[in-house]
Amino acid sequence: MNIHLHIERLVLDGLTVDGRHAPLVREALEAELTRLLTHSGLSSGLQTGGVFRRLEGDAIDRGDQKMPAQLGQQIAKSVYGSLASEAVKK
């Protein structure tokens, strides 16, 4: 099975990411989302495809000590959870 995922824009309401950390957050998000999709796959509701205009993820625990990689991983888990929730609604 091939999975094609395109995120046109990621909006992090209430979360400021230092510009120099943005690429690190993005790389960690992509790596973790790839890992989750590869390991856990997609629900049957999404295996035939789907387009979502908007997904709302769970809140992110930013904490003062979060490193960019940890933040990217948390965001990926939130996105993955949103995909699963939307598949149930479909």
URUR-V587583 format. One record per backbone hydrogen bond with DSSP energy under -1.0 kcal/mol. CO is the residue of the C=O (numbers start at 0). NH is the residue of the N-H. If there is no record, write none. Layout:
CO_NH ; CO_NH
//
This chain:
11_14 ; 17_20 ; 17_21 ; 20_24 ; 21_25 ; 22_26 ; 23_27 ; 24_28 ; 25_29 ; 26_30 ; 27_31 ; 28_32 ; 29_33 ; 30_34 ; 31_35 ; 32_36 ; 33_37 ; 34_38 ; 35_39 ; 42_45 ; 45_48 ; 59_61 ; 66_70 ; 67_71 ; 68_72 ; 69_73 ; 70_74 ; 71_75 ; 72_76 ; 73_77 ; 74_78 ; 75_79 ; 76_80 ; 77_81 ; 78_82 ; 79_83 ; 80_84 ; 81_85 ; 82_86 ; 83_87 ; 84_88 ; 85_89
//
